[in-house]
Amino acid sequence: MLALFVFDSKAKIQTPYENRGHPVAEWELLVEFVQVSTRLSVDYATAEIDWSRPRFRLEGAAAQVVPGYALRPGATDLLPYDWYDLSIRYA
């Protein structure tokens, strides 16, 4: 995962890197594309890959539950090591 920061180009002095933000949690993000018919992981012999519906999971030594966003209707917690489907729309 990548966190981007936008800096004020007019500022004369930048805050030292270690003081710009404070991490609250750390995860490894695994994204996996799957087969169209079986929804199993792809391999070298896979003929049809479902490019628009990959899945992801959060893992790592420090992985913890990500609480659902309270203001989003139907939001649920994301549990480490559980697979979750994504939907991608290509233009």
C-alpha atoms as one frame of an Amber mdcrd trajectory, in Angstrom:
protein
   0.000   0.000   0.000   1.194   3.478  -0.771   0.427   6.680   1.105   0.946
   9.901  -0.817   1.515  13.329   0.672   0.932  16.649  -1.097   3.312  19.379
  -0.035   2.658  23.102  -0.067   5.027  24.347  -2.752   4.986  27.884  -1.263
   6.169  26.779   2.184   9.741  27.821   2.944  10.441  25.032   5.434   9.142
  21.472   5.265   8.354  19.437   8.365  10.883  16.625   8.929   9.752  13.347
   7.379   9.330  11.495  10.679   7.026  14.273  12.004   4.662  14.434   9.001
   2.336  11.655  10.058   1.856   8.916  12.582   1.004   5.417  11.380  -1.942
   3.912  13.208  -1.757   0.401  11.732   0.157  -1.635   9.189  -0.987  -4.380
   6.826   0.200  -6.223   3.771  -2.306  -6.035   0.915  -2.567  -9.108  -1.313
  -4.513  -8.675  -4.583  -5.296 -11.787  -6.588  -6.948 -12.271  -9.964  -9.081
 -15.373 -10.310 -10.433 -17.720 -12.984 -13.747 -16.786 -14.593 -15.540 -20.106
 -14.110 -14.205 -21.364 -10.774 -13.148 -18.172  -8.924  -9.934 -20.025  -7.966
  -6.459 -18.519  -8.206  -5.015 -18.223 -11.692  -1.970 -20.227 -12.765   0.115
 -20.533 -15.926  -2.543 -22.706 -17.618  -5.528 -20.431 -16.881  -7.343 -19.635
 -20.120  -9.863 -17.074 -18.823  -8.925 -14.544 -16.134 -11.611 -12.410 -14.546
  -9.837  -9.039 -14.853 -12.825  -7.062 -13.550 -13.378  -8.975 -10.296 -10.150
  -9.644  -8.396 -10.138 -10.325  -4.679  -7.973  -9.009  -1.872  -7.047  -9.720
   1.709  -5.128  -7.965   4.458  -2.365  -9.883   6.161   0.928  -9.480   7.974
   2.316  -9.775  11.477   0.607  -6.575  12.637  -2.651  -7.080  10.723  -5.749
  -6.212  12.692  -9.450  -5.670  12.062 -10.276  -2.602   9.948 -13.548  -1.182
  11.306 -16.294  -0.414   8.809 -16.794   3.279   8.030 -19.679   4.292  10.308
 -21.166   6.818   7.862 -21.424   4.286   5.021 -24.692   2.310   4.989 -24.059
  -1.410   5.310 -20.350  -1.007   6.087 -18.738  -4.040   7.701 -15.411  -4.686
   9.366 -12.560  -6.143   7.286 -10.952  -9.108   9.003  -7.315 -10.051   8.412
  -6.735 -13.134   6.242 -10.298 -13.163   4.827 -10.807 -12.738   1.072 -12.942
  -9.831  -0.168 -14.131  -9.291  -3.733 -13.409  -6.112  -5.662 -15.214  -4.779
  -8.696 -13.160  -2.851 -11.257 -14.647  -0.891 -14.150 -12.264  -0.284 -17.005
 -12.853   2.674 -19.307
